[in-house]
């Protein structure tokens, strides 16, 4: 692999130009089926803006100045995808979710390629690799085995030097879960003792609420030598969920194959 020097000042400036005026370009058309919208548009769009800020930081850090192929999984009804479209106007966006209504809306409204998800990540009909994969509030609903499976599949879908950003419930979210809810208390106890807590939603199986530590995530990623954990921002998404950033570069690459200066 040839040496590549990342000039942070230069890449940050280029990313800044990419973001210039993007807020005014966000399509605020909402689907009547969008359960994430609770009546406050500023709050709704604000979540997307924090996602874009974290993506921009990761791009500048790694020298990326554009992303040509982007996956949003789960896309919902485009809460973050609409901002991705505003920033990366020429990119191919892939909207993927188990909620077909959300996928169909994102395809019709934002020109995304529709992909219907499945509970088993190995069965999701994704083609090719991606420069950027955004995963907002997916692993927050899965048990440990399915979190591991999704992490492996998503890392495999990254193009070389691609970025994967994943939101999680960390120690701040767990602390907010007060009260006498037995289910949440179980998650909290396992989080504190084992680093990973999970419980199904009432009346469901295989879908619920999870929380895990940064150490648990790091241990899982350390099993895979083809990616690097380059960032972990507590409360990095909407000042609530934590956000991990994963870079598709073998951890055992030759020294200065990527060099920050």
C-alpha positions as CSV (number, residue, x, y, z in Angstrom):
1,X,0.0,0.0,0.0
2,X,1.5,3.3,-1.0
3,X,2.1,5.9,1.8
4,X,-0.8,8.4,2.0
5,X,-0.4,11.7,4.0
6,X,-3.6,13.1,5.4
7,X,-3.3,16.9,5.7
8,X,-6.0,17.4,8.4
9,X,-6.2,21.2,7.8
10,X,-6.7,20.7,4.1
11,X,-9.2,17.9,4.4
12,X,-11.1,19.8,7.1
13,X,-11.3,22.8,4.8
14,X,-12.6,20.7,1.9
15,X,-15.2,19.0,4.1
16,X,-16.3,22.5,5.3
17,X,-16.9,23.6,1.8
18,X,-18.9,20.4,1.2
19,X,-21.2,21.4,4.2
20,X,-21.6,25.0,3.2
21,X,-25.3,25.8,3.1
22,X,-26.4,22.3,3.4
23,X,-29.1,23.0,6.0
24,X,-31.0,25.2,3.5
25,X,-30.9,22.3,1.1
26,X,-32.5,19.8,3.4
27,X,-35.9,18.6,2.1
28,X,-38.2,18.8,5.1
29,X,-41.0,16.9,3.5
30,X,-42.3,14.4,6.1
31,X,-44.1,11.1,5.8
32,X,-47.3,10.8,7.7
33,X,-46.0,7.4,8.9
34,X,-42.8,8.9,10.4
35,X,-42.9,7.9,14.1
36,X,-39.7,9.8,14.8
37,X,-41.4,13.1,14.2
38,X,-43.2,14.3,17.4
39,X,-44.2,17.8,16.2
40,X,-41.0,19.7,16.6
41,X,-39.2,20.1,13.3
42,X,-36.2,21.8,14.7
43,X,-35.6,18.9,17.1
44,X,-36.2,16.4,14.3
45,X,-33.7,18.0,12.0
46,X,-31.3,18.7,14.8
47,X,-30.7,14.9,15.2
48,X,-29.6,14.8,11.5
49,X,-27.3,17.8,12.0
50,X,-25.5,16.1,14.8
51,X,-25.1,13.0,12.6
52,X,-23.6,15.2,9.8
53,X,-21.2,16.8,12.2
54,X,-19.9,13.5,13.3
55,X,-19.6,12.2,9.7
56,X,-17.8,15.4,8.7
57,X,-15.3,15.1,11.6
58,X,-14.5,11.4,10.6
59,X,-14.0,12.4,7.0
60,X,-11.6,15.2,7.8
61,X,-9.7,13.0,10.2
62,X,-9.2,10.3,7.5
63,X,-8.7,12.5,4.6
64,X,-12.0,11.8,2.8
65,X,-13.4,14.8,1.0
66,X,-16.5,13.1,-0.5
67,X,-18.5,9.9,-0.4
68,X,-19.9,8.5,-3.6
69,X,-21.9,5.6,-2.3
70,X,-23.7,5.8,1.0
71,X,-25.9,3.3,3.0
72,X,-28.4,4.4,5.6
73,X,-29.5,1.4,7.7
74,X,-32.0,1.7,9.2
75,X,-33.2,4.6,7.2
76,X,-36.6,5.0,8.7
77,X,-38.5,7.7,6.9
78,X,-35.3,9.7,6.1
79,X,-34.5,11.6,9.3
80,X,-30.8,11.5,8.6
81,X,-30.9,10.4,5.0
82,X,-32.5,13.8,4.0
83,X,-29.4,15.5,5.4
84,X,-27.1,13.1,3.6
85,X,-28.8,14.0,0.4
86,X,-28.3,17.7,1.1
87,X,-24.6,17.2,1.7
88,X,-23.7,14.6,-0.8
89,X,-25.9,15.7,-3.7
90,X,-24.2,13.5,-6.3
91,X,-23.9,10.4,-4.2
92,X,-25.8,7.1,-4.7
93,X,-27.8,6.7,-1.5
94,X,-29.2,3.3,-0.5
95,X,-32.1,3.4,1.9
96,X,-32.5,0.1,3.8
97,X,-34.9,-0.7,6.6
98,X,-37.2,-3.6,7.7
99,X,-40.0,-1.0,7.5
100,X,-41.0,-1.0,3.9
101,X,-43.0,2.2,4.2
102,X,-39.9,4.0,5.2
103,X,-37.8,2.6,2.4
104,X,-40.4,3.4,-0.2
105,X,-40.7,7.0,1.1
106,X,-37.0,7.5,1.0
107,X,-36.8,6.2,-2.6
108,X,-39.7,8.4,-3.8
109,X,-38.8,11.6,-1.9
110,X,-35.0,11.6,-1.9
111,X,-34.1,9.4,-4.9
112,X,-32.5,6.7,-2.8
113,X,-32.1,3.1,-4.0
114,X,-34.6,1.0,-2.0
115,X,-33.5,-2.1,-0.2
116,X,-35.8,-4.0,2.1
117,X,-33.9,-5.3,5.2
118,X,-34.2,-8.6,7.0
119,X,-33.6,-9.7,10.6
120,X,-30.6,-11.7,9.5
121,X,-27.9,-9.3,8.2
122,X,-26.4,-11.9,6.0
123,X,-29.7,-12.1,4.0
124,X,-30.0,-8.3,3.3
125,X,-29.7,-7.9,-0.5
126,X,-27.0,-5.3,-0.6
127,X,-24.8,-5.0,-3.6
128,X,-21.2,-3.8,-3.6
129,X,-19.4,-1.7,-1.0
130,X,-19.9,1.8,0.5
131,X,-17.8,4.8,1.2
132,X,-20.0,5.7,4.1
133,X,-22.4,3.6,6.2
134,X,-24.7,5.4,8.7
135,X,-26.3,3.1,11.4
136,X,-28.5,5.1,13.7
137,X,-30.3,3.3,16.5
138,X,-30.1,-0.2,15.2
139,X,-27.7,-2.0,17.5
140,X,-29.6,-0.3,20.3
141,X,-32.4,-2.8,19.7
142,X,-30.4,-6.1,19.3
143,X,-29.0,-8.7,21.5
144,X,-25.2,-9.4,21.6
145,X,-25.1,-12.1,19.0
146,X,-27.1,-10.1,16.4
147,X,-25.0,-7.0,17.2
148,X,-21.9,-9.0,16.4
149,X,-23.4,-10.3,13.2
150,X,-24.4,-6.8,12.0
151,X,-21.0,-5.4,12.8
152,X,-19.3,-8.1,10.8
153,X,-21.6,-7.7,7.8
154,X,-21.4,-3.9,7.8
155,X,-17.6,-3.9,8.1
156,X,-17.5,-6.3,5.2
157,X,-19.6,-3.8,3.1
158,X,-17.1,-1.0,3.6
159,X,-15.0,0.1,0.7
160,X,-11.3,0.6,1.3
161,X,-10.9,3.7,3.5
162,X,-14.7,3.6,4.1
163,X,-16.4,4.9,7.2
164,X,-19.0,3.2,9.4
165,X,-20.7,5.2,12.1
166,X,-22.8,3.3,14.6
167,X,-24.9,4.7,17.5
168,X,-25.2,2.9,20.8
169,X,-26.7,3.2,24.3
170,X,-23.8,3.9,26.6
171,X,-23.4,4.8,30.2
172,X,-25.3,8.1,29.9
173,X,-28.4,6.4,28.4
174,X,-28.3,3.7,31.1
175,X,-28.1,6.3,33.9
176,X,-31.2,8.0,32.5
177,X,-33.2,4.8,32.8
178,X,-34.4,5.4,36.3
179,X,-37.5,4.1,38.1
180,X,-38.6,0.6,38.9
181,X,-38.9,-0.9,35.5
182,X,-37.7,-4.5,35.9
183,X,-36.8,-4.8,32.2
184,X,-34.6,-1.7,32.2
185,X,-33.1,-2.6,35.6
186,X,-32.0,-5.9,34.1
187,X,-30.3,-4.2,31.2
188,X,-28.6,-1.8,33.7
189,X,-27.3,-4.7,35.9
190,X,-25.9,-6.6,33.0
191,X,-24.4,-3.5,31.5
192,X,-22.6,-2.8,34.7
193,X,-21.5,-6.4,35.3
194,X,-20.9,-7.8,31.8
195,X,-20.5,-4.7,29.6
196,X,-23.6,-5.7,27.6
197,X,-27.3,-5.6,28.7
198,X,-30.4,-6.5,26.7
199,X,-34.0,-7.3,27.1
200,X,-36.8,-7.9,24.6
201,X,-39.6,-5.4,24.3
202,X,-42.7,-6.6,26.1
203,X,-44.6,-9.0,24.0
204,X,-41.9,-9.4,21.4
205,X,-39.0,-11.8,20.8
206,X,-35.6,-10.8,19.3
207,X,-36.2,-7.1,19.3
208,X,-35.8,-4.9,22.3
209,X,-33.4,-2.5,24.0
210,X,-29.6,-3.0,24.4
211,X,-26.8,-1.1,26.0
212,X,-23.1,-1.8,25.9
213,X,-19.9,-0.2,26.9
214,X,-17.2,1.2,24.7
215,X,-14.9,-1.6,25.9
216,X,-17.4,-4.3,24.8
217,X,-17.5,-2.7,21.3
218,X,-13.7,-2.4,21.2
219,X,-13.3,-6.0,22.1
220,X,-15.7,-7.1,19.3
221,X,-13.9,-4.9,16.8
222,X,-10.5,-6.2,17.9
223,X,-11.5,-9.6,16.5
224,X,-11.4,-8.1,13.0
225,X,-8.0,-7.0,11.7
226,X,-9.4,-5.3,8.6
227,X,-10.9,-2.3,10.4
228,X,-9.9,0.2,13.0
229,X,-11.9,1.9,15.7
230,X,-10.9,5.5,15.3
231,X,-13.5,7.4,17.4
232,X,-16.0,7.0,20.2
233,X,-18.1,10.0,21.1
234,X,-20.1,9.7,24.3
235,X,-23.5,11.4,23.7
236,X,-22.3,12.1,20.1
237,X,-25.7,11.7,18.5
238,X,-28.3,14.3,19.6
239,X,-26.6,14.6,23.0
240,X,-28.0,11.2,24.0
241,X,-26.7,8.1,22.2
242,X,-23.0,7.3,21.9
243,X,-21.4,7.2,18.5
244,X,-18.6,4.9,17.3
245,X,-16.6,5.5,14.2
246,X,-14.9,2.6,12.3
247,X,-12.4,3.0,9.5
248,X,-11.9,0.4,6.8
249,X,-8.1,0.0,7.0
250,X,-6.2,-3.0,8.2
251,X,-5.0,-2.3,11.7
252,X,-1.7,-4.0,10.8
253,X,-1.0,-1.7,7.8
254,X,2.5,-0.5,7.2
255,X,3.4,2.5,9.4
256,X,2.5,5.8,7.8
257,X,0.2,4.2,5.2
258,X,-2.2,6.8,6.6
259,X,-0.4,9.6,8.3
260,X,-2.0,12.5,10.1
261,X,-0.1,15.8,10.3
